[in-house]
Amino acid sequence: MSWSTVAVGEPGRPRTIWEANVILERGSAINTSELRQRLAALDEEHKAQLTTDDIIEFVDLMQVYEGAMREISTKLEVLDSEFQVQFSHNPIHHMERRLKSPNSLIGKLERRQLPITVESVRDHIFDVAGVRVICNYRDDVYSVSRYLSDQSDIQVLRVKDYIRGPKQNGYRSLHIIYAVPVFLTSGPHYTPVEVQFRTIAMDYWASLEHQLRYKSDLPDSRLAEHSQTLLDCARSLQNIEVQMQSIHRDISGSPQEQEGDDERLERLRSEGKEQRRAATE
């Protein structure tokens, strides 16, 4: 899988190299021919489970997920621009997008002991399309996620707040799965997209932790030592972010984190669940 990065800058003043309002592609957008090549490259065991119709249906499904991912990205870009107009502050530093690769999807289905079918992907995997939103401050994380979740044409499916409740290893991020309508010739198709909201500090911590966990060949003793150091760093970064957030609140009139955000997201998730149940009856 590949991530593409969207750098968001403030309109109305000269842009530096760090603020160029462009899409920085780390990998080309997946197209039909590329998907077919990836599916054809699967090992014999997996190819035997996929018919020609399955491959065509999978390609079509991936195009819908890509559309959903871009719909969410556009909504976020509009919100960021509105914040600049209303509060003279861009809450989003940049965004990253990715679609899971066929190999990654098959691996996830196997770990869950699910059939290798398009239906399994559609019904059981909700992070096929992913958008990572890197914000400047913790207030920005909750403000942007709150305004996005309030939009009437999308539904909140699942919320995992690892900022207020960090993982044991120190990981912090707000994960929300949305259902967003993708309008095709056959009508709207509500499609899940996982959006990860985090600050710049949370992001570079998570990147280093990921490298340590999945891309290093260190002995167990060194791995444990570095893991403890990263946990200490996570706590230090959290304290630093609180102090910097306090300064930013004094000089900015942008929206702040609210104590009721968790309950509010849970209410939206419940409402989305009821809407989906009513639609199937």
DRENKE-83024 format. One line per 5 residues: number of its first residue (from 1); their letters; for each residue x, y, z of C-alpha. Coordinates in nm, 2 decimals, padded with zeros to 4 digits. Layout:
REM DRENKE-83024
NUM = a = X/Y/Z; ...
REM end
This chain:
REM DRENKE-83024
1 = mswst = 00.00/00.00/00.00; 00.11/00.36/-00.05; 00.03/00.69/00.12; -00.01/01.02/-00.06; 00.05/01.34/00.13
6 = vavge = -00.16/01.66/00.11; 00.02/01.97/00.24; -00.22/02.24/00.36; -00.12/02.60/00.36; -00.27/02.93/00.47
11 = pgrpr = -00.43/03.13/00.18; -00.38/03.50/00.16; 00.00/03.52/00.22; 00.32/03.39/00.05; 00.37/03.02/00.09
16 = tiwea = 00.70/02.87/00.20; 00.83/02.54/00.08; 00.67/02.39/00.39; 00.32/02.53/00.31; 00.29/02.46/-00.06
21 = nvile = -00.07/02.38/-00.12; 00.00/02.07/-00.34; -00.05/01.70/-00.33; 00.28/01.52/-00.27; 00.24/01.17/-00.41
26 = rgsai = 00.44/00.91/-00.24; 00.29/00.66/-00.48; 00.06/00.69/-00.78; -00.31/00.65/-00.73; -00.41/00.29/-00.78
31 = ntsel = -00.57/00.23/-01.12; -00.74/-00.06/-01.28; -00.44/-00.20/-01.47; -00.22/-00.18/-01.15; -00.48/-00.36/-00.94
36 = rqrla = -00.50/-00.63/-01.20; -00.12/-00.67/-01.20; -00.12/-00.69/-00.82; -00.39/-00.96/-00.82; -00.21/-01.15/-01.09
41 = aldee = 00.11/-01.15/-00.88; -00.06/-01.33/-00.59; 00.07/-01.67/-00.51; -00.10/-01.98/-00.66; -00.30/-02.06/-00.34
46 = hkaql = -00.47/-01.72/-00.34; -00.52/-01.70/-00.71; -00.70/-02.03/-00.71; -00.96/-01.87/-00.48; -01.03/-01.58/-00.71
51 = ttddi = -01.23/-01.61/-01.03; -01.22/-01.36/-01.31; -01.55/-01.22/-01.20; -01.40/-01.18/-00.85; -01.11/-00.98/-00.98
56 = iefvd = -01.34/-00.75/-01.18; -01.56/-00.70/-00.88; -01.26/-00.63/-00.66; -01.12/-00.37/-00.90; -01.47/-00.20/-00.90
61 = lmqvy = -01.48/-00.21/-00.52; -01.14/-00.05/-00.49; -01.24/00.24/-00.71; -01.54/00.30/-00.48; -01.31/00.30/-00.18
66 = egamr = -01.08/00.54/-00.35; -01.38/00.77/-00.42; -01.48/00.76/-00.06; -01.13/00.84/00.05; -01.12/01.15/-00.17
71 = eistk = -01.47/01.26/-00.06; -01.35/01.27/00.30; -01.02/01.44/00.20; -01.22/01.71/00.02; -01.44/01.77/00.32
76 = levld = -01.14/01.81/00.54; -00.97/02.05/00.30; -01.29/02.27/00.30; -01.30/02.26/00.68; -00.94/02.37/00.70
81 = sefqv = -01.00/02.66/00.46; -01.30/02.77/00.66; -01.10/02.77/00.98; -00.85/03.00/00.81; -01.12/03.25/00.71
86 = qfshn = -01.31/03.23/01.05; -01.02/03.21/01.30; -00.70/03.29/01.10; -00.57/02.95/01.18; -00.52/02.63/00.98
91 = pihhm = -00.58/02.33/01.21; -00.46/02.07/00.96; -00.09/02.06/00.89; -00.11/01.79/00.62; -00.30/01.48/00.53
96 = errlk = -00.20/01.13/00.41; -00.41/00.89/00.22; -00.38/00.52/00.14; -00.57/00.22/00.01; -00.48/-00.13/00.15
101 = spnsl = -00.31/-00.35/-00.11; -00.46/-00.68/-00.22; -00.19/-00.87/-00.03; -00.26/-00.67/00.29; -00.63/-00.74/00.26
106 = igkle = -00.58/-01.11/00.20; -00.35/-01.13/00.50; -00.61/-00.96/00.72; -00.88/-01.19/00.61; -00.66/-01.49/00.68
111 = rrqlp = -00.58/-01.37/01.03; -00.95/-01.34/01.10; -01.01/-01.68/00.93; -01.25/-01.53/00.68; -01.31/-01.64/00.32
116 = itves = -01.10/-01.47/00.05; -01.39/-01.30/-00.12; -01.50/-00.96/-00.21; -01.80/-00.99/00.02; -01.56/-01.06/00.31
121 = vrdhi = -01.37/-00.74/00.24; -01.69/-00.54/00.20; -01.86/-00.68/00.52; -01.57/-00.72/00.76; -01.28/-00.48/00.68
126 = fdvag = -01.35/-00.12/00.75; -01.00/00.03/00.70; -00.96/-00.05/00.33; -00.95/00.33/00.27; -00.76/00.54/00.52
131 = vrvic = -00.70/00.91/00.57; -00.45/01.03/00.83; -00.51/01.39/00.94; -00.20/01.56/01.10; -00.31/01.86/01.31
136 = nyrdd = -00.11/02.13/01.48; -00.26/02.10/01.83; -00.48/01.87/02.03; -00.76/02.12/02.02; -00.74/02.10/01.64
141 = vysvs = -00.78/01.72/01.65; -01.11/01.74/01.84; -01.24/02.05/01.66; -01.19/01.91/01.31; -01.32/01.56/01.40
146 = rylsd = -01.62/01.72/01.57; -01.72/01.94/01.27; -01.66/01.65/01.02; -01.87/01.41/01.23; -02.15/01.67/01.24
151 = qsdiq = -02.19/01.67/00.86; -02.53/01.54/00.77; -02.43/01.32/00.48; -02.18/01.10/00.66; -02.23/00.85/00.94
156 = vlrvk = -02.00/00.77/01.24; -01.95/00.39/01.25; -01.68/00.35/01.52; -01.47/00.56/01.75; -01.15/00.47/01.93
161 = dyirg = -00.99/00.76/02.13; -00.63/00.67/02.20; -00.56/01.03/02.30; -00.77/01.04/02.61; -00.69/00.67/02.66
166 = pkqng = -00.34/00.60/02.52; -00.24/00.25/02.43; 00.00/00.07/02.67; 00.30/00.14/02.45; 00.22/00.52/02.46
171 = yrslh = 00.05/00.54/02.12; -00.20/00.83/02.09; -00.44/00.91/01.81; -00.81/00.95/01.75; -00.95/00.68/01.51
176 = iiyav = -01.30/00.73/01.36; -01.45/00.51/01.09; -01.70/00.70/00.88; -01.95/00.59/00.61; -01.94/00.84/00.33
181 = pvflt = -02.17/00.83/00.02; -02.00/00.77/-00.31; -02.23/00.87/-00.60; -02.21/00.62/-00.89; -02.44/00.57/-01.19
186 = sgphy = -02.63/00.32/-00.98; -02.68/00.57/-00.70; -02.51/00.65/-00.36; -02.30/00.38/-00.20; -02.21/00.44/00.16
191 = tpvev = -01.85/00.33/00.20; -01.63/00.31/00.52; -01.32/00.52/00.55; -01.09/00.51/00.86; -00.97/00.86/00.96
196 = qfrti = -00.68/00.89/01.20; -00.66/01.23/01.37; -00.33/01.31/01.55; -00.09/01.60/01.62; 00.25/01.65/01.46
201 = amdyw = 00.42/01.52/01.78; 00.19/01.21/01.80; 00.26/01.14/01.43; 00.64/01.15/01.45; 00.63/00.94/01.77
206 = asleh = 00.41/00.68/01.60; 00.63/00.67/01.29; 00.94/00.59/01.50; 00.75/00.34/01.71; 00.63/00.17/01.39
211 = qlryk = 00.99/00.15/01.26; 01.11/00.00/01.58; 00.83/-00.26/01.60; 00.81/-00.37/01.24; 01.12/-00.27/01.05
216 = sdlpd = 01.41/-00.34/01.29; 01.61/-00.65/01.36; 01.73/-00.55/01.70; 01.78/-00.81/01.97; 01.50/-00.84/02.23
221 = srlae = 01.70/-00.66/02.50; 01.76/-00.35/02.28; 01.40/-00.36/02.16; 01.27/-00.35/02.51; 01.51/-00.07/02.61
226 = hsqtl = 01.40/00.15/02.31; 01.03/00.07/02.37; 01.06/00.20/02.73; 01.24/00.51/02.61; 00.96/00.57/02.36
231 = ldcar = 00.70/00.53/02.63; 00.89/00.79/02.84; 00.90/01.02/02.53; 00.53/00.98/02.48; 00.46/01.11/02.83
236 = slqni = 00.71/01.40/02.78; 00.56/01.49/02.45; 00.21/01.49/02.60; 00.32/01.74/02.87; 00.49/01.96/02.61
241 = evqmq = 00.19/01.96/02.39; -00.03/02.07/02.69; 00.20/02.37/02.75; 00.22/02.47/02.39; -00.16/02.43/02.36
246 = sihrd = -00.21/02.67/02.65; 00.00/02.93/02.48; -00.19/02.89/02.15; -00.52/02.93/02.33; -00.41/03.27/02.46
251 = isgsp = -00.32/03.40/02.11; -00.59/03.22/01.90; -00.97/03.24/01.90; -01.00/02.90/01.73; -01.23/02.63/01.88
256 = qeqeg = -01.11/02.43/02.17; -01.14/02.07/02.28; -01.47/02.01/02.47; -01.52/01.77/02.76; -01.83/01.62/02.60
261 = dderl = -01.66/01.52/02.27; -01.65/01.15/02.37; -02.02/01.13/02.45; -02.11/01.33/02.14; -01.92/01.09/01.91
266 = erlrs = -02.08/00.80/02.08; -02.42/00.95/02.02; -02.34/01.01/01.65; -02.22/00.65/01.62; -02.55/00.52/01.77
271 = egkeq = -02.75/00.74/01.54; -02.56/00.61/01.24; -02.62/00.26/01.35; -03.00/00.33/01.37; -03.00/00.48/01.03
276 = rraat = -02.83/00.17/00.88; -03.07/-00.06/01.05; -03.37/00.14/00.92; -03.23/00.14/00.57; -03.21/-00.24/00.57
281 = e = -03.56/-00.30/00.70
REM end
